[in-house]
């Protein structure tokens, strides 16, 4: 049986477990409609998400201290609006707060809940995400995600692909790195995890970035396991 040494599965969440693009587009569309703003919500979702890595990189590089992702999401929202020529000051602070927390209200991919439930029969399942604990807690309640524990980025105070984000998770769980498997739809995340000694499982999410997605359509290395979705992964791992 594959991954016999593995005791826990740590999941990338945004894109692997939940469909961030549809959720952000839906909630952005409602916000723009309310305020009579003509912006394609799908494009805005992509523009907001495009600020994700640069925002975290300032923390990874030491340019600024660790900041929770909820706070970065709000900063990114303001920047995305300004890039569209929209002054955030025209909105009530509470409105911006609600929209910035849209990332807490994302829906799971159709296979995700069943897949996690089945995988729990054999493994401990936890998020290994750049999301903070409160974000992931509200998301789990919204989407019905059956985590065994909710580990946010505060646990390691590091953002993937920093080694501490992977090794610190294994340490918190009380297991060796090779007893922890990262499950992700992103080859670069898996490569970083493998570099830290973790096991790896690739799950395909060919529409995470929309119908014209060009990245992460297939595994780029011989990962320890590959599957088309989380239910298929559960089947392959004997769950």
N, C-alpha and C positions, 0 to 999 in steps of 0.2 A: 504494500500500500504506500502511496506517495506521501512524503513529508512525515515519516514515522516519528521523527524526533521532535516535531513541532507540538507545542502545548497551547499556544495562543495565536490567534489571527488578529493583526492590527490593520484596520481598514483606512485607506485614504477615503475621505467622505465626499468632498465636492467633486462631482463628476463620476465617481465610482459607485457611490451608494445613493446619492441624490442627484436629481436633474436641476442643477442650479440655473441654467440658462432660461428654461421655461418659467421657473418660479420668479426669477427677477424680472423677466419681460412682462409677465402677467401683473405683478405688483407695480412696476413702473408705468405700465399702460394705464392703470387705474389712477395713479397720481397725476400723470400728464393730462388725462381726460378731465379730471376734476379742475385742473387749472388752465384748461384750454391751450395746452402746449402741443404743437404738432411735431412730435419726434417719434421715429420708429422705435418702439420699445425693445425690439430684438437687437437693433444696432446699439442702443443705449446699454443693454445688458452686457454686450461684448465690450463696449468702451469702459464700463465700470470694472469689469473683470480684468481688463488689460492693465489696470493700475495695481493689481494684486501683488505681483512679483516685485515691482519696483518699491512698493510700500514696505514689504517685508525685508527687502534687501537692505534698507536703511538700518533695520534692527540687526540683521545678520552681520553687517559690516562693522557695527559698533558706532555708526554715525549718530544713532539715538538708542536709548535703552529699549529693552523689550516692552512692547505695547500690545495689549490684547487685540485680537482680530476685530472684535466689535468696534473698537475705537478706530482702527485703521479703515474699516468699511465706511465709517462716517466721513472720515477725511477724504477717502476716495470718491464718495458720492459728491461731496462739495466740489472736488476738482473736476469730476466728470460734467457736472452742471456748468461750471465756469467755462470749460472748454467748448461747451455748446452756446456760450454767450448768455447764459442764464445766471442772474445774480441770486445766490441762495438766500440773501437777506429778504427777498420778497415773500418768503414762506415763513410760517410759524415754526419755531424751534421744534415743537412737538410733532409737526408734520414731517420734518426732516428726520427726527429721531425714529418715527415709525417706518419710514421708507428705508433708513439705513439698517434697520433690524429685519428687513425682508429676508436676509440670509438665514434667519432662524426659522422661516416658514416655507422651506423647500420640500417638495414632494419626493418620495423615494421612487427610484426606477421600479417598474412593475414586478420585477423578480426579487427585489432587494429584501423585503421583509421575510418572505418564505425562505430565501437563501440563507439569511442570517439565523433564522429559527432552526433550520436543519443543521447548519454548521455548529451551532451551540451544543448539539448532541455529543460532539467529539472534542471541540476546542472551546477555550475561552475566547469570546469575541469582544473587541474593544475598538473604538475609533483611534486611529493614529493620524490625526489631522492637525492642520494649522489653526483650526477653530479653537476658541476658548471654551471653557467648561459651560458657562451659561448659554452660549450660542448652541453648543451641541446638545445640551439638556433640552432646551426648548424645541430644537429641531427633532429630537428623538420623540418627544411627546406629540409633536405635530404629525410626524410621518409614521409613528408606530414602530420605531426601530428598537429591536430587543437587545440592546447592549448588555453585557454582563457588568460593565463599569463604564463610566464616562470619563475618559482621560483627555483633557484639553491641553493646549500648548503651555498653560501655566505650569504643568507638571514638570516640564523640562526647561521652560523659559527659553525655548529655541524653536526656530522655524525650519522645517524641512527645506532643503536637503542637508542642513547641518547635522553632523554625526550624532550630536547630543540628542537630537529629536528621536533618533532610532534607538540608540544605546540606552538612553535614559528611560525609554518606555519599557525595554526589557528589564532594566534594573528595578523599576517600580513594580513590575509584575513578579519579580523574584525568580527570573529565569535567565538562561544564557541567551546571547543573541541568536544562536542558531535554533533555539526553541521558539522563536518568534518569527512569524511569517507576515510580511507586508502584502496585503491584497490591494492592487491599484490598477487603474486603467491608463496609467502614465508610465511610459518606459523610463523616463529620466528619474522619477521617484524610485522605481524599482532598482535602477542601477545604483543609486545612492545607498539604498538599503542593503543591497548585495555587497557593496563595498565595506559595509559595517559588519558583515557576517550574518545578516538575516537571511532567512529563506524568502522566496518570492513567488507570487502568484499574479498573473496578468489576467484581467477581465476586460473584454472588449466593450467599449462604449462609443460606437461609431458616429453618434449624433450629439455627443456632448457639446460640441461647438457649432451645431447646426448641420443642415443638409450638405454643406460644401466642405465639411471637415477634411483636413488633409494630414493630420498627425494622429499618432497612436491608433491607427487602424489595424495594426497587427503587432505581435511581439517582435521586438528587435534583438532580443537575446534568447538563449535557451533557458527561460525561467523555469523554476521548479514545478510549476503547474500553470496551465493556461485554460481559459474557458470563455464561452461566449457571454455568460452571465453568472450570477451568484448561485442560482439553482443548479446550473450545470457544474459549477465548481464544487458544490456540495456532493453531487453525484460522483464526481471524479475522486473526491476525497473520502468516499465511503460513508457519507452522512445521509 
